[in-house]
């Protein structure tokens, strides 16, 4: 299938998209399965697993370790050299293997449970990120010349529905009971369900591989010369790294996503004490983030396709995230309304920025390095996520020793960190918008459909 012509888009792309979204749904669910019940780890005596908040933060940070230390970049290069079918299959399988390792650690417990779960989370993280890169690159390929931003918005929306599912389901299958010590089996229930989703994702990925291979064969027969792509060279990586627009997008990505994804990891530990609500209510409150993207990410994607102005939407989305974290940090204690309002702002921002950011990547680099570029941006993103997840855990753990009457409680301390990230994200978004104005040939703010 020619990747550079407008005729590359075809209606069968919607079938391909339907197959691609399920592995991502499973990945997002598994990654966020403890977010709304993170209070379990505030005291090691609450579970037979025996983890505290710092242990949980360490485990959550394991997602990004292999990604940060070269794995994501190397695998992104392999994605461009071997293609999405081979590379994607390897790393979808790694994602499932890592999830299975985490489940094993949760079910068996013991003194080595954290190490085993950490190793599993590392495998799961690298597998998920490369699988996500393969999915994004596949969408760019199948929807070239068509509604690419809409397709990416739909993929993002359905994937984040996995997060919403985790946030709402986990407090129900691991119910909050005061004074109860949760067994290994009880703690592992969200992971057991997640493995079922992983199995479904693996099956549909296999179906996509067959569909993609057939489409490439048909394209090669119909237009042998047009179906040939310029070969990837390692020197192309240096060209990506010297592209200032790549660094602006990467920096915006790490700042913006860290302020939301790291927040979600500790949502229960932040929202429950800040607004005096039970864990189930906190789960519903934070689930507004992914639920809002189910509706608004595709709508904003269509807006970017038809109206353009993508860099302006990035600025607006970053400002909304900043407003949300300011509310979470400084709103009156014990008034849930402010928490819900913050989630509204954060949900809009969480839809606006990605809907404009990801379709901008194919505009700043050639197709032959698209997988490498996405992987490099994800690498920068994971570098921040690794740091800020762990930092958030240590901040909460350190603040637990303060007096309850202290204004600078653990939740407020963490929110000040997220606020600072959002301030920096707004600044980078403004710079990128100025760059778009000065380089109209990139068509960063132009309609694409």
C-alpha positions in Angstrom: 0.0 0.0 0.0 1.6 3.3 -1.0 2.2 5.3 2.1 2.7 8.6 0.4 -0.3 9.0 -1.9 -3.8 10.2 -1.0 -5.2 7.1 -2.6 -3.7 4.9 0.1 -6.8 5.4 2.3 -9.5 2.7 1.9 -12.7 1.8 3.7 -11.1 -1.5 4.8 -9.0 0.7 7.1 -11.9 0.8 9.6 -11.7 -3.0 9.9 -8.0 -2.7 10.5 -8.6 0.0 13.2 -11.2 -2.2 14.9 -8.5 -5.0 15.3 -5.8 -2.5 16.5 -7.8 -0.9 19.3 -8.4 -4.1 21.3 -4.7 -4.8 22.3 -4.4 -1.1 23.3 -7.6 -1.4 25.4 -6.2 -4.4 27.2 -2.8 -2.6 27.7 -4.4 0.5 29.2 -6.6 -1.5 31.5 -3.7 -3.6 32.9 -1.5 -0.5 33.3 -4.2 1.3 35.4 -5.8 -1.6 37.2 -4.5 -0.4 40.7 -5.0 3.4 40.1 -8.3 3.8 41.9 -7.4 1.3 44.7 -3.8 2.6 45.3 -4.9 3.2 48.9 -4.2 -0.5 49.5 -0.5 0.3 49.5 -0.6 3.1 52.0 0.1 0.6 54.8 1.9 -2.7 54.2 -0.3 -4.4 56.8 -3.4 -3.9 54.6 -2.5 -6.7 52.1 -0.8 -10.1 52.3 1.4 -8.7 49.5 2.9 -6.3 52.0 3.7 -3.4 49.6 3.7 0.3 50.7 3.3 3.4 48.6 7.0 3.6 47.7 6.9 -0.1 46.6 3.9 0.6 44.5 5.5 3.7 43.0 8.6 1.6 42.2 6.5 -1.1 40.6 4.6 1.4 38.5 7.9 3.0 37.5 9.1 -0.3 36.2 6.8 0.2 33.1 9.3 2.7 31.8 12.7 1.2 32.7 13.4 -0.8 29.5 11.8 1.9 27.4 14.2 4.5 28.9 17.4 2.5 28.8 17.5 2.1 25.1 14.9 -0.5 24.4 12.3 1.8 23.0 14.6 3.5 20.6 16.2 0.3 19.4 12.8 -1.3 18.9 11.5 1.7 17.1 14.4 1.3 14.6 13.5 -2.4 14.2 9.9 -1.3 13.5 11.1 0.7 10.5 13.4 -2.0 9.3 11.2 -5.0 9.8 7.8 -3.5 9.6 4.8 -3.4 11.9 3.8 -7.1 11.3 7.0 -8.8 12.6 8.0 -6.2 15.2 4.5 -5.6 16.4 3.9 -9.4 16.9 7.1 -9.8 18.9 6.1 -7.0 21.3 2.5 -7.7 21.6 3.6 -11.1 22.8 6.1 -9.5 25.2 3.3 -7.3 26.6 1.2 -10.4 27.3 4.3 -12.2 28.8 5.0 -9.2 31.1 1.4 -9.1 32.3 1.5 -12.8 33.1 4.6 -12.3 35.1 3.0 -9.5 37.2 0.0 -11.8 37.7 2.2 -14.6 38.9 3.9 -12.3 41.5 0.6 -11.0 42.8 -0.8 -14.5 43.2 2.2 -16.0 44.9 3.4 -13.1 47.0 6.5 -13.6 49.2 9.6 -11.6 49.7 10.5 -11.6 46.0 7.0 -10.5 44.8 8.1 -6.9 44.2 11.1 -7.9 42.2 9.2 -10.4 40.1 6.3 -7.9 39.5 8.9 -5.2 38.7 10.5 -7.4 36.1 7.1 -8.2 34.6 6.1 -4.6 34.5 9.4 -3.8 32.7 8.5 -6.4 30.0 4.9 -5.3 29.9 5.9 -1.6 29.5 8.4 -2.1 26.6 5.9 -4.5 24.9 3.0 -2.1 25.3 5.0 1.0 24.1 6.3 -0.8 21.0 2.9 -2.3 20.3 1.4 1.2 20.7 4.0 2.5 18.3 3.2 -0.2 15.8 -0.5 0.6 16.1 0.1 4.4 15.6 2.3 3.7 12.6 -0.2 1.3 11.2 -3.0 4.0 11.5 -0.8 6.5 9.8 -0.2 4.0 6.9 -3.8 2.9 6.5 -5.4 6.4 6.9 -2.9 8.4 4.8 -4.9 10.7 2.7 -8.0 10.2 4.8 -9.3 11.1 8.3 -6.1 10.3 10.1 -6.7 12.5 13.2 -10.2 11.0 13.6 -8.8 7.5 13.4 -6.1 8.3 15.9 -8.7 10.0 18.1 -10.9 6.9 18.0 -7.9 4.6 18.8 -7.0 6.8 21.7 -10.6 7.0 22.9 -11.1 3.2 23.0 -7.7 2.6 24.5 -8.5 5.0 27.3 -11.8 3.3 27.8 -9.6 0.5 29.1 -8.4 2.9 31.7 -11.9 4.0 32.6 -12.9 0.3 32.8 -10.0 -0.3 35.3 -10.8 2.7 37.4 -14.5 1.8 37.8 -14.1 -2.0 37.9 -11.2 -2.4 40.4 -13.0 -0.9 43.4 -15.9 -3.2 42.8 -13.9 -6.5 42.5 -11.6 -5.4 45.4 -14.1 -3.7 47.7 -13.0 -1.3 50.3 -13.5 -2.7 53.8 -12.1 -0.9 56.9 -9.7 -3.1 58.9 -9.7 -5.9 56.3 -6.4 -7.5 55.3 -6.6 -8.3 51.6 -5.4 -11.7 50.5 -3.1 -12.4 47.5 -6.1 -13.6 45.5 -8.2 -10.6 46.3 -5.4 -8.2 45.4 -4.7 -10.0 42.1 -8.4 -10.0 40.9 -7.9 -7.0 38.6 -4.9 -8.7 37.0 -6.8 -11.9 36.4 -9.4 -10.0 34.5 -6.7 -8.1 32.6 -5.2 -11.4 31.3 -8.5 -12.3 29.7 -8.4 -8.9 27.8 -4.8 -9.6 26.8 -5.8 -12.9 25.2 -8.6 -11.2 23.1 -6.1 -8.5 22.0 -3.6 -11.1 20.9 -6.2 -12.9 18.7 -7.3 -9.6 17.0 -3.7 -8.6 16.5 -3.1 -11.8 14.6 -6.2 -11.0 12.4 -4.8 -7.5 11.7 -1.4 -9.0 10.6 -3.2 -11.2 8.1 -5.3 -8.3 6.8 -2.2 -6.0 6.5 -0.2 -8.6 4.6 -3.0 -9.2 2.2 -3.4 -5.4 1.6 0.3 -5.0 0.9 0.2 -7.9 -1.6 -2.8 -6.4 -3.4 -1.1 -3.0 -3.5 2.1 -4.5 -4.9 0.2 -6.2 -7.7 -1.8 -3.1 -8.6 1.1 -0.7 -8.6 4.5 -2.4 -8.2 6.6 0.8 -8.3 4.3 2.9 -6.1 4.3 0.2 -3.4 8.0 0.4 -2.9 9.2 2.6 -0.1 12.6 4.3 0.3 14.8 2.1 2.5 15.4 3.0 6.1 19.0 3.9 7.1 20.5 4.3 10.5 21.8 7.8 9.5 18.1 8.8 9.3 18.0 8.6 13.1 20.5 11.5 13.4 18.2 13.5 11.1 15.3 13.0 13.4 17.4 13.9 16.5 18.5 17.1 14.8 14.9 18.1 14.0 13.9 20.8 16.6 10.2 20.1 16.0 10.8 16.6 17.1 12.2 17.9 20.4 9.4 20.3 20.9 6.8 17.6 20.4 8.8 15.2 22.6 9.1 17.7 25.4 5.4 18.7 25.3 4.6 15.0 25.3 6.7 14.2 28.4 5.5 17.2 30.4 1.8 16.9 29.5 1.5 13.1 29.9 3.5 13.0 33.1 1.1 15.5 34.7 -1.8 13.1 33.9 -0.6 9.6 33.8 1.5 9.9 37.0 -1.5 11.6 38.6 -3.8 8.7 37.6 -1.4 6.2 39.3 -2.1 7.8 42.6 -5.6 9.1 42.0 -7.1 7.3 44.9 -4.4 8.4 47.4 -4.9 12.0 46.2 -8.7 12.4 45.8 -9.9 10.4 48.8 -8.2 12.6 51.4 -8.5 15.9 49.5 -12.3 15.6 49.0 -13.3 13.2 51.8 -14.8 10.7 49.5 -14.8 6.8 49.5 -12.6 5.0 47.1 -15.5 4.0 44.8 -16.4 7.7 44.4 -12.8 8.5 43.6 -12.8 5.8 41.0 -15.8 7.4 39.3 -14.3 10.9 39.6 -11.0 10.0 37.9 -12.8 7.8 35.4 -14.2 11.0 33.9 -10.8 11.4 32.3 -10.9 8.4 30.0 -14.7 8.5 29.6 -14.4 12.1 28.3 -11.8 11.1 25.7 -14.2 8.4 24.4 -16.5 11.2 23.3 -14.2 14.2 22.8 -11.0 12.7 21.3 -12.7 11.6 18.1 -14.6 14.9 17.9 -11.4 16.9 18.4 -9.8 14.6 15.8 -12.4 15.5 13.3 -12.0 19.2 14.2 -8.2 19.0 13.5 -8.8 17.1 10.2 -11.3 19.7 9.0 -10.3 23.0 10.6 -6.6 22.5 11.4 -5.1 24.9 14.0 -3.6 21.9 15.8 -0.9 23.8 17.7 -3.6 26.1 19.1 -5.5 23.2 20.5 -2.3 22.0 22.1 -1.9 25.3 23.9 -5.6 25.3 25.1 -5.4 21.7 26.3 -2.2 22.4 28.3 -3.9 25.4 29.9 -6.9 23.3 30.9 -4.6 20.7 32.5 -2.9 23.5 34.4 -6.3 24.8 35.7 -7.2 21.3 36.8 -4.1 20.7 38.9 -4.4 24.2 40.4 -7.9 23.2 41.6 -6.7 19.8 42.9 -4.0 21.6 44.9 -5.8 24.7 46.2 -9.5 24.0 46.1 -11.3 23.9 49.5 -10.7 20.6 51.4 -13.6 18.1 51.6 -15.8 19.7 48.8 -16.1 17.0 46.0 -17.5 19.6 43.5 -14.0 21.0 43.0 -12.7 17.5 42.3 -15.3 16.9 39.6 -14.7 20.3 38.0 -10.9 19.6 37.9 -11.6 16.3 36.2 -13.8 18.1 33.6 -10.9 20.5 32.8 -8.4 17.6 32.8 -10.6 15.5 30.6 -10.9 18.2 27.9 -7.1 18.8 28.0 -6.5 15.0 27.8 -8.6 14.9 24.6 -7.3 18.1 23.0 -3.6 17.8 23.2 -3.2 14.2 21.9 -5.8 14.7 19.1 -3.5 17.5 17.8 -0.1 16.2 18.8 0.0 12.7 17.3 -1.2 13.6 13.8 1.5 16.3 13.7 4.3 13.7 13.8 3.8 12.5 10.2 4.1 16.1 9.1 7.6 16.7 10.5 9.4 13.5 9.3 9.3 11.3 6.2 7.4 8.0 6.3 10.4 5.8 6.4 11.4 7.0 9.9 7.9 7.4 11.3 8.2 4.3 13.6 11.6 5.5 14.9 10.2 9.0 15.5 7.2 7.8 17.4 9.5 5.5 19.4 11.9 8.4 20.2 9.0 10.5 21.4 7.7 7.7 23.5 11.2 7.3 24.9 11.3 10.9 26.0 7.8 10.4 27.5 8.8 7.3 29.4 11.9 9.0 30.8 9.6 11.5 32.5 7.0 8.9 33.5 9.7 6.8 35.2 10.9 9.7 37.2 7.6 11.3 38.1 5.8 8.1 39.1 8.6 7.2 41.5 8.8 10.8 42.8 5.1 10.9 43.4 5.3 7.7 45.5 8.2 9.0 47.5 6.4 12.3 48.1 3.3 10.6 49.4 5.3 8.2 51.5 7.4 11.0 53.0 4.4 13.2 53.7 2.7 10.4 55.7 4.8 11.3 58.7 3.6 14.9 58.8 0.8 16.0 61.1 -2.7 15.6 59.6 -3.3 19.3 60.2 -0.3 20.3 58.0 -1.3 22.4 55.0 1.4 20.8 52.9 0.0 17.3 53.0 1.0 14.5 50.7 -1.7 15.1 48.1 -1.1 18.8 48.0 2.7 18.3 47.7 2.2 15.9 44.7 -0.2 18.3 43.1 2.3 21.2 43.3 4.7 19.0 41.3 2.0 18.3 38.7 1.2 22.0 38.5 4.8 22.8 37.7 4.8 20.3 34.9 1.7 21.9 33.4 3.3 25.4 33.5 6.2 24.0 31.6 3.9 22.3 29.1 2.0 25.5 28.4 5.3 27.3 27.6 6.4 24.5 25.2 3.1 24.5 23.5 3.3 28.3 22.9 6.8 27.8 21.4 5.6 25.1 19.1 2.7 27.3 17.9 5.2 30.1 17.1 7.3 27.6 15.2 4.2 26.6 13.1 3.6 30.3 12.3 7.2 30.7 11.1 7.2 27.5 9.0 3.9 27.4 7.1 5.4 24.8 4.7 5.0 22.1 7.4 1.2 22.6 7.4 1.1 21.9 11.1 -2.1 24.1 11.4 -3.6 23.2 8.1 -6.6 20.9 7.6 -5.8 17.3 6.6 -9.2 16.1 5.3 
